Amino acid sequence: MKVRKFRILRLRHHVSMVELGRACGLSAQRISELELSEGVPEQETIQKIQNGFERILTERMEDAERLHLEYQRCRNALMQRVGEDEYEL
């Protein structure tokens, strides 16, 4: 069975159908249909998928940057114990 390249990209990088759907304004069911369908989607739909991946990329890069900065601040104290009132998740 042939699938679309964006499905492979989504799976390789652990992007769920729900996450992509939210990012591009489509339902998870519609994402699934697009991944498996034989027909060519409308240009507007293709643009939504592209925009969704770009939103996810931006979010993940921002998350990675926050992780990097926080790690740099506490890397020498990773095993230090802290009380519940000293941190926020």
Buried (B, 14 or more C-beta within 10 A) or exposed (E): EEEBEBBEEBEEEEBEBEBBBBBBEBEBEBBEEBBEEEEEBEEEBEEBBEEBBEBBEEEEEEEEEEEEEEEEEEEEEEEEEEEEEEEEE
